[in-house]
Amino acid sequence: MDAVAPKPTGESALPEGHPKVAHGKVGVLLANLGSPSGTDYWSVRRYLKQFLSDRRVIETPRALWWLILNGIILSTRPQKSGHAYSIVWNKERDEAPLITITRAQAEKLAAEIGSDRVVVDWAMRYGDPSIPSRMWALKEQGCERILVASLYPQYAAATTATANDSAFAALESMRWQPAVRTLPPYHDDPVYIDALAVSLQAGLARLDFEPEVVIASFHGLPRDYLDKGDPYHCQCQKTTRLLRERLGWPKDRLRITFQSRFGRTEWLQPYTDVTIAELAREGVRRMAVITPGFSADCLETLEEIAIRAGETFREAGGTHFAALPCLNDSEEGMRVITHVVRRELMGWV
């Protein structure tokens, strides 16, 4: 009896005329919060509606929040936010700074670890390019495994979790799903802490004054999110403590605060704007602010801190104020991103 030939496998097993399916690659998707597509009323309104409709971000009962959002916020806030964005807007590229920097981070990461097998891309949770669209793009390029790397050093349901939700939602429409990993928080990673310390020291060395106090300002969250079990507050505290220890500074030299609150509910304290004004009234004349929870400069760092917080400090009696840049796509910033991505790709690459 003649031997039976084995059945073909892989691409050669596809029916004649069937398109070949790309496969065998690993994808890395850097993700951040997002920005509006423009500074005009309608662009900002679309962005805010998507952002503030997210149940991870706003946990107010749906019916009540729908009335507040559509009846008040989306009627008044877009114009104010649009003006703020216009101050920091990258006019050369016609995009928000967060978009510019995240793209640069992805390009530099690709230059460092990219190959015929590893594909690096980037996305935004709100606005464009969206996380689902880039998940699909990576899949179509043959990525059977994807690391979703949301660049939030400290975990919060309103940031990390909702980005992961968006990535998982993209899988729902895929017949052949890639395997997916998500980047865990790296708030206490020694490479991250060291990068913050080196960046801070370099930033201070460039100033023409010596700050009496340095504020580490993190984005705020409603206090009840902490009460419900969100680890964000604790991780921010640990980052600040480890940075203080790495620098050898006393507690009063590096203070933690929380910014960007809105509404009438209590948020994580101490508040950045309140603390800055109080310190100035108490006699502090020279201050610098860092924002360790932001992996890239954005509206909250460039307008809220660098501009408005500086005005608050001077109006209360301060004389010298500096907002130091985030890690961004600097050498230290890329050292952190490359480190955590390589760590999470172990066993895949």
N, C-alpha and C positions, 0 to 999 in steps of 0.2 A: 504494500500500500504506500502511495506517495505521501510524503510528509506534508502536513497542513501548514501553510505559511502563516506566521503570526499576523494578527490584525494591526494595521498601522495606528500609531498614537500621535498625539500632539496636533500641530497644524496640518500635517499630511492626512489626518483622519477626517478632516472636514469635507463635506460634500463638494463636488466640483462646482466652482463658481461662487462658493461661500467666501466672504471676506475674511482674511486672516485676522486673528485676535492678538493684539500686542499683549505681552505678558513678561513676567520675570523681573520687574523693576520695583524699587522701593521709593516711595514718595515722602517728602517732608513738607508740611504745610505750616508756615509761620502765620499766626493769626493775631489780630489786635482788635480793638473796639470798633473803630470806623469813624467816618466823617461824612458830612454832606457833600454832594457833588458840586455845590456852588454856595455863594454867600447870599443869594437872593432869597426872598421870603419863601417861595414854594419849594426850593431845594432843601432849605433848612427844615421846613415843615414836614416834608416827607421823611427826612432822616429822624427827626424827633418823634414822629408818630410811630415809626418802626421801633425805635429804641425804647420809648416810654410805654409801648404796648406789650413789651416783653414781661411775662409774669414772673420771670426770675428777677427782673430789675425792680418792678413795682409789685408789691404783694398786697396792696390795698384791695378790698373786695371789688370785683370786676364792675358791677353796676355803678358803684360810687365813683370809681376811678374813671370810667367812661365819661361820666358827666364832667368831672374835673378836667380831664385831658382834652376833650373835644369842646367843652364850653368855655374854658379859661386858657389853659396852657397853650394849645395850638393856635389860639387867636392872638396871643400877646408875646409869647416867648420867641417865635421864629425871627422876628425883626431884631430883638435885642441880641439873640445869639448870632444872627447873621452879621451884625455890626462887629461883634467880638471876633468872629472868624475872619472878617475882612482885615482886621488889624494884623493878624499873624499869617494870613494866606500866602502861599507860595505863588506869587503872581507870574513868575516865569513859566512854571509848569501848569498853572491854573488848577491847583489842588491844595488840600490841607497839608500841613507839615507832617502829620502822622502818616499820610499816604506816602509822601516822599521818603521818609525815613524807613518805613517798613519795607518798601521796595528795595532800598539800598541794603538793608539787612539781609534780605533774601538773596540779592545778587552777590553779596560778599560771602554768604554762607555757601552758595552754589559754587563759587570759585574755590572755596576751601574743601568742600566734601563732595561736590557734584561729580558725576561720572556717567558712563554709559548705563550704569545700573541705578544710580541715585539721582532723583529728580527733585529739585527744590522749587517751591512756589509760595505764594503769599495770598492772604485774603483778609477780609474784614467781617466782623459779626454783623454790623449794620452798614448799609450802603454797599458800594461796589469796590473791588470785586468780591462777591459774596462767597462764603465758605462752601455752600453746596455746589456752586458753579466750578470752583477750583478743585473740589473733590472729584467731580466728574471729569475735569480736564486731566487730573493725575491718573485716574482710572483709564481714560482713553489712551494715555501714553504708555499703558502697560504696567502701571503700579498695582501690584497684587497686595502690597502692604503699605500702609500710610501712617506716618506719625503726625498727629495733629498737635502742633506745638503752639499753644496760646501763650503769648509772652507776658504773663502775669506772674511775677515772682511769688506773690501771696495769693492763696486760693480764696475765692469768694464765689458763692452761688451766682451772684449777679454779673460775674465776669467769666471766670474759667468754666463754670458749669454750663452757662448758656451758650458759650462757644462750642463746647463739646456736644450739647444738645443739637446745635445746628449741623454739626458734622454727622451725627448719628441719624438725623432726619434725612440727610442725603442718601444714606444707605437704604432707606425704606423703598426707594424707587429703583434700586439696582437689583437686577436678577443675579448677577455674579458680583457679590460684595467683596471688596478687599478686606484683609485683616486690618484692624485699626488699633493703634495705641494712642494714648493721650499723655501730654507732658505733665508730670506732677509738679506741685509748687516747689520752687527752689529758693525759698526765703532764707534758709539757713545754710545753703551750699557754700563751702569755703571759697570757691572760685568767685561766686557772686559777691560775697562779703568783701573779699580782697579787691575786686574790681571797683566796688563802691568806694572803698578807702583810698585807693590809688587815684581814682577820678576826683574825689573830694579834695585830696591834698593838692593835686595839680590845679584844680579850680581855684583854691584859696591862694596858691602861689601866684596866680595871674592877677589877683586883685591888688589895688593900690591902698588897701586898708586891711586891718586885721579884725575880723568879726569877734565881738564879745560872746555872741551866741550863734549857734547854727541850729536851724530848725529842720527836722526831717518831717516833711509834710506828706501824708498819704491821702489818697482819695477816701472820703468818708462813706459810711453806710448807716442806715437807720439803726438805732441801738437795739431794737427788738430782733434784728437779724442775728446779732450776737447771742441774744437770749434763746433763740431757736436752735442754736448750735453751729452757726457759721464760724469757722476757725480764723477768719481774716484778721480780726483785732489782735488775737494772740500771736499770729505770725508776723504782723507789723511790729509788735512789741519786741519779738525775738530778733528780727532783723536789726532794729535800732540798737538793742542791747549788744548784739554781736559786733556791730559796726563800732559802737562806742568802745568796746573792749579791744577791738583790733587797732583802734587809733590811740588807745590809752588815755581817753578823755574822761573827765568826771561827768556825772549825770546832767549837771546844769549847763555844761558846754554844748551838749547835743540833746535837744529836746524833741519829743515826738508830738505831732498834732495831726488833725484830720480836716480836710478841706471839702469844698464843693457841696455842702449841704443845701437842701431846699425844702420848703414846706414847714409845717409847724411841729412835726414830731421831733423827738429827741434823736440826735445822731451821735455817733462815736465822738467822745471828747478826749482831750481838749480840742477846741476848734482853732484852726489855723489863724483866721482873721482876728478873732478875739485875743488869742495869745500874743500875736504880733503887736497889737495895739497896747495891751497891758504891759508888755515888756518895755515898749518905748516910753510909756507914761511912768514906769518905775525907774527910768534912767538909762536904759540900754540905748546906745547911739549907733552901734555898728552891728549889722546882722547879715547873715547869709542863709539861704534856704535851699535845701536839696529835696528831690522828690523820688525816693528810692523805689516806690511802687510802680512807677511808670518806666517802661523799657524804652520809650521813645517820647520826645517832646511833642506836645499837643496843645489844644486850646487851654486845658487846665493848668499846664505848666507855663506856657508862653504868655497867656493873657491874664489868667486868674492870679498866678503867683508873680511872675516877672513884672507885670504892670500894676494890677490892682492891689496886690499885697504890698508892693513897694510904696504905692500912694498911701495906703493905710498906715504903714510904718512911719513915713515922713510927716503925715498929718498929726500923728500922735507924739511927735517930738524926735523921731530918729533922724539921723543925718546921712548914714551910709548903708546902702542895701544892695544885695546882689542875689540873683536867682541863678544857681549853677545848673548847667545843662544835664539832662539825663544821660545814661550810658550811650543811647542811640546806636549808631553804626561805628562808633569809635573803636580803637584797638581793644580797649577794655570791654566795651559792650559786646563786640564780636567774640572775644575770648569766652564770655559767659554763654552766649548763644551756641557757639560751636561745642563747648564743653557739655552742656545739658543735652543737646541733640545727639552728639556722639554716644553719650551714656545711654540714652533711651533707644538707640538703634542697635545696641549690642545684641548679638544673636540673629539679627537680620542682615547686617552688613559685616 
